[in-house]
Every structure is written in C-alpha cells, then in structure tokens.
C-alpha cells in the first residue's frame, strides 16, 4: 500500500491533476494554453508543469518560441492515468444521468441540460419551479460527494436574458443534454 503513496505524493495539488487531465485530453498544448483552460494563474501552472516534467509524468518539447507538453507514454502509470482521465471525461454525463434518475425522475421541473465548469454546475430545467426542489438537489449532490460544486439552477427561459446566456456560454466546460442553441430554439 505504501508504494502507491510514492506516486501520489508527486501529484499533491489541484493544479497538477488539472494539468494532467488537460494534457491527456489535448496533448501538445503550450503552458499558457494549459493555464487558460485550467482557469488557474500562470505561476502555479508553470511550477506544476516543471514538477510533472521532472517526475517524468509529462514530456516537454520546444515548438517555436514556447514549449508543448505531452503525456509520457513510457511512465509506469501512463496506462492507468490514460484510462482514468478517459473515464473522468464522462463525469458530466454520469452526473446528469444520476440527477435525472434520483432527483428529477418524478418531478415536473425536468432537467434539460447540465454544464460542468471549473467553478459551477449549471442545471438548466424545463420550468421555473425548480427552486422548489433546490434543497433536495443540494442534499443529493452532497451525498454523492459533489457538495463543493457551486450550483446554478436556471430555467431554460432565463437564457434569453443576454447576461445569463453570456455567463453560461463563456465558461469553459462540458455540456450534457440539450445544447445551448437547442435550448434557445425551445418555445417560451
């Protein structure tokens, strides 16, 4: 058991896990682009990139005036990390289906779309009445280990307000369910 702690000790920060997730999905990005996608500042990302390269989790290659980062296929944990991040990339789908089955199954509010970002969990629903079950949603997320996510409940009609549409669309994240353009085409 203790041998695994050797590896986990080197992956001791959110920035390192964020970097690995991004690099495993988008190999060949620059450090600045990784920083942008992670939503974190350049300094912690640069330090973590240096540490991940030193520990051989990543390979750094000079491309023009910057460096590009790639997963190290020779690292002993590469097959495990590749599978882990592939499965983790479907977390938004898993959360959507879980909420649909366990929270929205018998409700008329109807879950249409889920958007998971670095900072928010957006749930876009059929009716404005979703606020009636907000506490139930929060309790369910807490029980499932997702209580730290900042929840935003929005009826799909609210996307017609430019400020709300901009907020939801500008944040980098994954969507499951109807797309934003499909939601905009639904009748009022």
C-alpha positions in Angstrom: 0.0 0.0 0.0 2.8 2.4 0.9 4.4 2.2 -2.6 1.4 3.9 -4.1 1.9 6.9 -1.8 5.2 7.5 -3.5 3.3 8.3 -6.8 0.5 10.2 -5.1 3.0 12.4 -3.2 4.1 13.9 -6.5 0.5 14.5 -7.5 -0.3 16.6 -4.4 -2.1 19.6 -5.9 -5.2 20.5 -7.9 -3.0 22.3 -10.5 -1.1 19.0 -11.2 -4.3 17.0 -11.6 -5.8 19.7 -13.8 -2.7 19.8 -15.9 -2.7 16.0 -16.4 -6.3 16.0 -17.3 -5.8 18.7 -19.9 -2.6 17.2 -21.3 -4.1 13.7 -21.6 -7.1 15.1 -23.5 -5.2 17.8 -25.5 -1.6 16.7 -25.9 0.7 19.3 -27.4 -0.6 22.5 -25.8 1.6 25.3 -24.6 1.9 26.1 -20.9 -0.1 29.3 -21.3 -2.9 27.5 -23.1 -3.0 24.9 -20.3 -3.2 27.7 -17.8 -6.1 29.3 -19.7 -8.0 26.0 -19.9 -7.4 25.2 -16.2 -8.7 28.6 -15.1 -5.7 29.0 -12.9 -2.9 31.5 -12.9 0.3 31.1 -14.9 2.6 30.9 -11.8 1.1 27.7 -10.2 0.7 26.1 -13.5 4.3 26.7 -14.5 5.6 25.4 -11.2 3.4 22.3 -11.5 4.4 21.7 -15.2 8.1 21.8 -14.1 7.4 19.3 -11.3 5.4 17.0 -13.6 8.2 17.0 -16.2 10.8 16.4 -13.5 8.8 13.4 -12.2 8.5 12.2 -15.9 4.7 12.3 -16.0 5.0 14.8 -18.9 7.4 15.4 -21.8 8.2 19.0 -22.7 9.1 19.7 -26.3 10.3 23.0 -27.8 8.0 24.2 -30.5 8.8 27.6 -31.9 9.1 30.1 -29.0 7.3 28.0 -26.5 7.1 24.5 -25.1 4.4 22.0 -25.8 3.5 19.3 -23.3 2.7 15.7 -23.9 1.9 12.6 -21.7 4.9 10.4 -21.2 3.9 7.1 -22.7 6.9 5.4 -21.0 5.8 6.4 -17.5 4.8 3.3 -15.4 1.4 5.0 -14.6 0.7 6.1 -18.2 -1.8 3.2 -18.9 -3.6 3.8 -15.6 -3.7 7.6 -16.0 -4.9 7.3 -19.6 -7.8 5.1 -18.6 -8.6 7.2 -15.5 -8.7 10.5 -17.4 -10.7 8.9 -20.3 -13.3 7.7 -17.7 -13.2 11.0 -15.9 -14.0 12.9 -19.1 -17.5 11.4 -18.9 -18.2 12.7 -15.4 -20.7 15.3 -16.7 -22.7 12.6 -18.3 -22.6 10.5 -15.2 -23.8 13.4 -13.0 -26.6 14.2 -15.5 -27.9 10.6 -15.5 -27.6 10.4 -11.7 -29.6 13.6 -11.2 -32.2 12.5 -13.8 -32.7 9.2 -12.2 -32.5 10.1 -8.5 -33.7 13.7 -8.3 -35.7 14.7 -11.4 -37.3 11.3 -12.1 -40.7 12.2 -10.6 -40.6 16.0 -10.9 -42.2 18.1 -13.5 -39.3 20.5 -13.5 -37.4 18.4 -16.0 -33.6 18.5 -16.3 -32.7 19.6 -19.9 -29.0 20.4 -19.7 -26.1 20.1 -17.4 -22.9 22.2 -17.8 -20.0 21.4 -15.6 -17.2 24.0 -15.4 -14.2 24.6 -13.2 -16.4 26.8 -11.0 -20.0 25.9 -11.5 -22.5 23.2 -12.0 -25.3 24.6 -14.2 -28.6 22.8 -14.3 -31.0 24.1 -16.9 -34.5 23.0 -16.4 -37.9 22.9 -18.1 -39.7 25.1 -15.6 -39.1 28.0 -13.2 -40.4 25.8 -10.4 -37.0 24.1 -10.0 -36.3 26.3 -6.9 -38.9 24.1 -5.1 -36.5 21.2 -5.2 -33.2 23.1 -4.9 -32.6 21.8 -1.3 -33.2 18.3 -2.5 -30.7 18.7 -5.3 -28.1 20.2 -2.9 -28.6 17.3 -0.5 -28.2 14.7 -3.2 -25.1 16.4 -4.6 -23.6 16.5 -1.0 -24.4 12.8 -0.6 -22.7 12.0 -3.9 -19.5 13.9 -2.9 -20.3 16.9 -5.1 -21.4 19.3 -2.4 -18.5 21.7 -3.1 -19.7 22.5 -6.6 -21.3 25.9 -6.9 -24.8 25.1 -8.1 -26.7 27.4 -10.5 -30.3 26.4 -11.3 -31.7 28.1 -14.4 -35.0 27.6 -16.2 -34.2 27.5 -19.9 -36.2 30.7 -20.5 -33.6 32.6 -18.5 -31.1 32.0 -21.2 -32.9 34.6 -23.3 -31.5 37.2 -20.9 -28.2 38.2 -22.6 -26.2 38.5 -19.3 -27.2 34.9 -18.2 -26.6 33.4 -21.7 -23.2 35.1 -21.7 -22.3 33.8 -18.3 -23.3 30.2 -19.2 -21.7 30.2 -22.6 -18.4 31.9 -21.8 -17.3 29.5 -19.2 -15.2 26.5 -20.4 -16.9 23.3 -19.6 -18.7 20.3 -20.8 -22.4 20.1 -21.6 -24.7 17.1 -21.5 -28.3 17.1 -22.6 -29.6 19.8 -25.0 -27.0 22.3 -26.4 -27.4 26.0 -25.7 -28.5 26.6 -29.2 -31.2 23.9 -28.9 -32.4 25.5 -25.7 -32.6 28.9 -27.3 -34.9 27.4 -30.0 -37.4 26.0 -27.5 -40.7 27.9 -27.3 -41.1 30.4 -24.5 
